Amino acid sequence: MFQRKPKRFRRRSNDRHHMGRPNGIGHSRIRNNSFSNGQPRNKFRTPLSAEKLFEKYSTLAKESLSSGDKTLSENYLQHADHFLRIIEEKNKFRNQNKTNFEEKKDSEDSKVQEIKEASTENNSTN
């Protein structure tokens, strides 16, 4: 039977003013991942330390309690408690690493001492 030739794709403007894009440039928009103040969009860490944030929320809790707002004060105290736990965990981790470092250093010092003693014994016997 009669077979048609495949039609070739023909670009039509449809009044959309399509412009040719050389080498695929312009297909995707380049987005700047920052807000107008220059801060990145997905910045989860706060610039303040946990100690400063603990002090901040503690003072806010005292101020709100003195003004008579118990609910807000409790909210701030919960925030302060959260940062206090972070501080305690950080100190615990620091102390654990410090003791591990000291134990490792002591074992290395004892090994060095043993090597020195062995070398002096070998020198004295020869």
C-alpha positions as CSV (number, residue, x, y, z in Angstrom):
1,M,0.0,0.0,0.0
2,F,1.0,3.6,-0.2
3,Q,3.5,4.7,2.5
4,R,4.0,8.3,3.4
5,K,7.3,9.8,3.8
6,P,8.0,10.8,7.4
7,K,7.5,14.5,7.9
8,R,10.4,16.5,9.1
9,F,10.0,18.5,12.3
10,R,9.6,22.2,11.4
11,R,10.0,24.8,14.1
12,R,7.1,27.2,14.2
13,S,7.3,30.4,16.1
14,N,3.6,30.7,17.1
15,D,4.4,34.3,17.9
16,R,6.6,33.2,20.8
17,H,9.7,34.7,19.3
18,H,11.9,31.6,19.9
19,M,15.5,32.5,19.6
20,G,18.1,30.0,18.6
21,R,20.3,29.0,21.5
22,P,23.8,28.1,20.5
23,N,25.3,25.0,22.2
24,G,22.3,24.7,24.5
25,I,23.1,27.8,26.4
26,G,20.1,29.3,28.1
27,H,18.1,26.2,28.6
28,S,18.5,26.4,32.4
29,R,18.4,29.4,34.5
30,I,21.3,30.1,36.7
31,R,20.0,30.7,40.2
32,N,21.9,32.4,43.0
33,N,21.4,30.5,46.2
34,S,21.4,33.5,48.4
35,F,18.9,36.0,49.7
36,S,19.2,39.7,49.1
37,N,21.4,40.1,52.2
38,G,24.0,37.6,50.9
39,Q,23.2,34.7,53.3
40,P,22.9,31.3,51.7
41,R,19.4,29.9,51.5
42,N,20.1,26.5,53.3
43,K,22.3,27.7,56.1
44,F,21.2,25.7,59.1
45,R,24.0,26.5,61.5
46,T,23.6,29.6,63.6
47,P,26.6,32.0,63.7
48,L,26.4,32.1,67.5
49,S,28.0,29.5,69.7
50,A,25.9,27.3,72.0
51,E,27.2,29.1,75.0
52,K,26.1,32.5,73.7
53,L,22.7,31.1,72.7
54,F,22.3,29.6,76.2
55,E,22.9,33.0,77.7
56,K,20.6,34.7,75.2
57,Y,17.6,32.4,75.9
58,S,18.3,32.5,79.7
59,T,18.1,36.3,79.8
60,L,15.1,36.3,77.5
61,A,13.4,33.8,79.9
62,K,14.2,36.0,82.9
63,E,12.9,39.1,81.1
64,S,9.6,37.5,80.1
65,L,9.1,36.1,83.6
66,S,9.6,39.5,85.1
67,S,7.1,41.0,82.6
68,G,4.6,38.3,83.7
69,D,4.5,36.0,80.7
70,K,5.0,32.6,82.1
71,T,4.3,30.7,78.8
72,L,7.0,32.7,76.9
73,S,9.4,32.3,79.8
74,E,8.9,28.5,79.7
75,N,9.5,28.5,76.0
76,Y,12.8,30.4,76.4
77,L,13.8,28.1,79.2
78,Q,13.3,25.1,77.0
79,H,15.5,26.7,74.3
80,A,18.1,27.4,77.0
81,D,17.9,23.8,78.2
82,H,18.4,22.5,74.6
83,F,21.6,24.6,74.3
84,L,22.8,23.5,77.7
85,R,22.6,19.9,76.6
86,I,24.6,20.7,73.5
87,I,27.3,22.4,75.7
88,E,27.4,19.3,78.0
89,E,27.7,16.9,75.0
90,K,30.4,19.0,73.5
91,N,32.4,19.1,76.8
92,K,31.9,15.4,77.3
93,F,33.2,14.7,73.7
94,R,36.1,17.1,74.3
95,N,37.0,15.4,77.6
96,Q,36.8,11.9,76.0
97,N,39.1,12.9,73.2
98,K,41.5,14.5,75.6
99,T,41.8,11.4,77.7
100,N,42.1,9.2,74.6
101,F,44.9,11.6,73.4
102,E,46.7,11.4,76.7
103,E,46.4,7.6,76.8
104,K,47.7,7.4,73.3
105,K,50.6,9.8,74.1
106,D,51.5,7.9,77.2
107,S,51.6,4.6,75.4
108,E,53.7,6.1,72.6
109,D,56.1,7.6,75.2
110,S,56.4,4.2,76.9
111,K,57.2,2.6,73.6
112,V,59.8,5.2,72.8
113,Q,61.3,4.7,76.3
114,E,61.4,0.9,75.7
115,I,63.2,1.4,72.4
116,K,65.8,3.7,74.0
117,E,66.4,1.2,76.8
118,A,66.7,-1.6,74.3
119,S,69.2,0.3,72.2
120,T,71.3,1.3,75.2
121,E,71.4,-2.3,76.3
122,N,72.5,-3.5,72.8
123,N,75.2,-0.8,72.8
124,S,76.5,-1.7,76.2
125,T,76.7,-5.5,75.3
126,N,78.6,-4.9,72.1
